Amino acid sequence: MKTWIFAGLCDKSETLIYVCKMLASSDHSVLLVDATEKRKYPFYIGYLDEDLLLTEFAGFDVASGFEHAAALDEYLQKAGSSLEKYDYVIYDLELQDFCSSEQWRKASALVWITDYEIWTLEQGSRWLKDAVHRHFSGKQNPEMHKVIVRAVDEWFGRDYLDGYFSHLPITWKQEPIIIPWNELDMALKLRNEHIRKLHMKPLSRRYKKNLCQLVQSLTDWNQKQVNRALRNAERRRA
């Protein structure tokens, strides 16, 4: 089982759903865990009239409504299952203490996701500094990937972002991965939410390219495998 923690205060739901779809379309079992403050995922996948705990969507499972990861683990055990049954467990994390310090430290990948909104950058920098202090105090600096989502402008350079995050006790892996955002990508996100289905083919070419770059950076897949995963995800509608 690989555990990926995608931490950050911005809405990263569509990016994580697309990542999960690519993994699931490559015959991997995937659990996406909603650890957002507002528990948004039931609205995205169409369960509005009941308390959503665990449900299947687009070939992967989504867990929402849990106060912390330990409660999710207990729920799965009572159902005769466990986190270990999944190939990938992916957390959309806005709640610092949803995952234990041990889970933070043992995660297969830690990913910081932000957009360019000034509130997200200012508050996110404070949030991340506090999270690292809580979960890695006295330990070696954690290694993290950095991802920028919903990027609509190219004038933000690396030095600009470094002003918010370079002072943190974090070892950043490679250059930031920037997920572009245009009207087509936004329209598809809204359409998917309203029809409660997941289509990926209409995504812009740049979005797909950088999404593949993200998946490849987190897996041991080569370019051919990543491209195949994207094609499978585009063909499989849910």
C-alpha positions as CSV (number, residue, x, y, z in Angstrom):
1,M,0.0,0.0,0.0
2,K,1.2,3.5,-0.9
3,T,0.0,6.5,1.0
4,W,0.0,9.9,-0.6
5,I,-0.9,13.0,1.5
6,F,-1.9,16.0,-0.6
7,A,-1.9,18.8,1.9
8,G,-3.1,22.4,1.3
9,L,-5.8,24.9,1.8
10,C,-6.9,25.3,-1.8
11,D,-9.6,23.3,-3.6
12,K,-7.7,20.5,-5.3
13,S,-10.6,18.1,-5.7
14,E,-10.6,17.8,-9.4
15,T,-6.9,17.2,-9.6
16,L,-7.0,14.4,-7.0
17,I,-10.1,12.8,-8.7
18,Y,-8.3,12.7,-12.0
19,V,-5.2,11.2,-10.4
20,C,-7.4,8.5,-8.7
21,K,-9.1,7.8,-12.0
22,M,-5.8,7.3,-13.7
23,L,-4.6,4.9,-11.0
24,A,-7.9,3.0,-11.0
25,S,-7.9,2.8,-14.8
26,S,-4.5,1.0,-14.5
27,D,-6.1,-1.8,-12.4
28,H,-5.1,-0.4,-9.0
29,S,-7.4,-0.3,-6.0
30,V,-7.6,3.3,-4.8
31,L,-9.1,5.0,-1.8
32,L,-9.6,8.8,-1.8
33,V,-10.0,10.2,1.8
34,D,-11.9,13.5,2.3
35,A,-10.0,15.3,5.0
36,T,-11.2,18.7,4.0
37,E,-12.8,21.2,6.4
38,K,-16.1,21.3,4.7
39,R,-16.3,17.6,3.7
40,K,-16.9,18.5,0.0
41,Y,-16.7,15.2,-1.7
42,P,-20.3,14.0,-1.2
43,F,-21.4,17.0,-3.3
44,Y,-19.0,16.2,-6.0
45,I,-20.0,12.5,-6.4
46,G,-23.7,12.9,-5.9
47,Y,-24.5,11.7,-2.3
48,L,-26.4,14.7,-0.9
49,D,-29.3,13.0,0.9
50,E,-27.4,10.7,3.3
51,D,-24.3,10.6,5.4
52,L,-21.6,9.4,3.1
53,L,-18.9,7.2,4.7
54,L,-17.5,5.0,2.0
55,T,-18.7,4.7,-1.6
56,E,-17.4,3.7,-5.0
57,F,-17.1,6.4,-7.6
58,A,-15.5,6.2,-11.1
59,G,-13.7,3.0,-10.3
60,F,-12.3,4.0,-6.9
61,D,-13.6,4.4,-3.3
62,V,-14.2,7.7,-1.6
63,A,-14.3,8.0,2.2
64,S,-15.9,11.1,3.8
65,G,-17.4,12.1,7.1
66,F,-14.6,10.8,9.4
67,E,-13.1,13.0,12.1
68,H,-9.7,11.5,11.8
69,A,-7.8,8.6,10.1
70,A,-8.1,6.4,13.1
71,A,-11.9,6.5,12.8
72,L,-11.7,5.5,9.2
73,D,-9.4,2.6,10.1
74,E,-11.8,1.5,12.8
75,Y,-14.8,1.7,10.4
76,L,-13.0,-0.4,7.8
77,Q,-12.0,-3.1,10.4
78,K,-15.6,-3.4,11.5
79,A,-16.6,-3.9,7.9
80,G,-14.0,-6.7,7.6
81,S,-11.7,-4.6,5.5
82,S,-8.6,-2.4,6.0
83,L,-6.5,0.3,4.5
84,E,-4.0,-2.3,3.5
85,K,-6.4,-3.8,0.9
86,Y,-5.8,-0.7,-1.3
87,D,-2.9,-0.2,-3.6
88,Y,-3.1,3.6,-3.0
89,V,-4.6,5.6,-0.2
90,I,-4.8,9.3,-1.1
91,Y,-5.7,12.0,1.4
92,D,-7.1,15.4,0.5
93,L,-5.8,17.0,3.7
94,E,-6.9,20.4,5.1
95,L,-7.1,19.2,8.7
96,Q,-3.6,19.1,10.1
97,D,-4.3,16.5,12.7
98,F,-6.5,14.2,10.6
99,C,-3.5,12.0,10.1
100,S,-1.3,11.0,13.0
101,S,2.4,12.1,13.1
102,E,3.3,8.5,12.3
103,Q,1.2,8.6,9.2
104,W,2.8,11.9,8.1
105,R,6.3,10.5,8.6
106,K,5.6,7.1,6.9
107,A,3.7,8.4,3.9
108,S,5.0,7.2,0.6
109,A,4.7,10.8,-0.7
110,L,4.0,14.2,0.8
111,V,2.6,16.8,-1.6
112,W,2.0,20.4,-0.9
113,I,-0.7,21.9,-3.2
114,T,-1.4,25.5,-3.5
115,D,-2.9,28.0,-6.0
116,Y,-1.7,31.5,-6.6
117,E,-4.4,33.3,-4.6
118,I,-2.8,35.6,-2.0
119,W,-4.9,34.2,0.9
120,T,-3.9,30.6,0.0
121,L,-0.2,31.5,-0.1
122,E,-0.2,33.5,3.1
123,Q,-2.4,31.2,5.1
124,G,-0.9,28.1,3.5
125,S,2.6,29.1,4.5
126,R,1.6,29.4,8.1
127,W,-0.5,26.2,8.0
128,L,2.4,24.2,6.6
129,K,4.9,25.7,9.1
130,D,2.7,24.6,11.9
131,A,2.1,21.1,10.5
132,V,5.8,20.5,10.1
133,H,6.4,21.6,13.6
134,R,3.7,19.3,15.0
135,H,4.5,16.2,13.1
136,F,8.3,16.5,12.4
137,S,9.6,18.3,15.4
138,G,13.1,17.0,16.3
139,K,13.1,14.8,13.1
140,Q,14.8,15.1,9.8
141,N,13.2,17.7,7.5
142,P,10.4,16.1,5.5
143,E,10.7,15.8,1.7
144,M,7.7,17.2,-0.2
145,H,6.6,17.7,-3.7
146,K,5.2,21.1,-4.6
147,V,2.2,21.4,-7.0
148,I,0.5,24.6,-8.2
149,V,-3.1,24.1,-9.4
150,R,-5.4,26.4,-11.3
151,A,-2.6,28.4,-12.8
152,V,-4.0,30.9,-15.2
153,D,-1.0,33.3,-15.4
154,E,2.7,32.6,-16.2
155,W,4.2,35.7,-14.5
156,F,4.6,34.0,-11.1
157,G,8.2,32.6,-11.1
158,R,9.9,30.2,-8.8
159,D,11.5,33.0,-6.8
160,Y,8.1,34.4,-6.1
161,L,6.9,31.2,-4.6
162,D,10.2,30.7,-2.7
163,G,9.4,33.9,-0.8
164,Y,6.5,32.0,0.8
165,F,8.0,28.5,1.3
166,S,11.8,28.5,1.1
167,H,12.2,29.4,4.8
168,L,10.3,26.3,5.9
169,P,12.2,23.3,7.3
170,I,11.3,21.2,4.2
171,T,13.4,19.5,1.5
172,W,11.5,20.3,-1.7
173,K,11.7,17.6,-4.4
174,Q,12.3,18.8,-8.0
175,E,10.8,21.9,-9.6
176,P,7.1,22.7,-8.8
177,I,4.6,21.0,-11.0
178,I,2.2,23.5,-12.4
179,I,-1.3,22.4,-13.4
180,P,-2.7,25.0,-15.9
181,W,-6.3,26.1,-15.8
182,N,-8.4,27.5,-18.6
183,E,-12.1,27.9,-19.4
184,L,-12.3,24.4,-20.8
185,D,-10.9,22.8,-17.7
186,M,-13.2,24.8,-15.4
187,A,-16.2,24.0,-17.5
188,L,-15.4,20.3,-17.4
189,K,-15.1,20.4,-13.6
190,L,-18.5,22.1,-13.2
191,R,-20.1,19.7,-15.7
192,N,-18.7,16.6,-14.0
193,E,-20.0,17.9,-10.6
194,H,-23.5,18.6,-11.9
195,I,-23.9,15.3,-13.8
196,R,-22.1,13.3,-11.0
197,K,-19.9,11.6,-13.5
198,L,-16.2,11.8,-14.4
199,H,-15.1,12.6,-17.9
200,M,-11.5,13.5,-18.6
201,K,-11.1,13.5,-22.4
202,P,-12.2,17.2,-22.8
203,L,-9.4,18.4,-20.6
204,S,-7.0,20.8,-22.3
205,R,-3.8,19.3,-23.7
206,R,-1.5,21.2,-21.2
207,Y,-3.6,20.1,-18.3
208,K,-3.3,16.5,-19.4
209,K,0.5,16.8,-20.0
210,N,1.2,18.3,-16.5
211,L,-1.3,15.9,-14.8
212,C,0.8,13.0,-16.3
213,Q,3.9,14.7,-15.0
214,L,2.4,14.7,-11.5
215,V,1.5,11.0,-11.7
216,Q,4.9,10.0,-13.0
217,S,6.7,12.0,-10.3
218,L,4.8,10.0,-7.6
219,T,5.0,6.5,-9.2
220,D,7.7,4.4,-10.7
221,W,5.9,4.4,-14.0
222,N,7.6,5.3,-17.3
223,Q,6.2,7.7,-19.8
224,K,4.5,4.9,-21.8
225,Q,2.7,3.6,-18.7
226,V,1.5,7.1,-17.7
227,N,0.2,7.8,-21.2
228,R,-1.6,4.5,-21.2
229,A,-3.2,5.3,-17.9
230,L,-4.4,8.6,-19.2
231,R,-5.9,6.9,-22.3
232,N,-7.6,4.3,-20.2
233,A,-9.0,7.0,-17.9
234,E,-10.4,9.0,-20.9
235,R,-12.1,5.9,-22.3
236,R,-13.7,4.7,-19.1
237,R,-16.7,6.9,-18.2
238,A,-18.3,6.7,-14.8
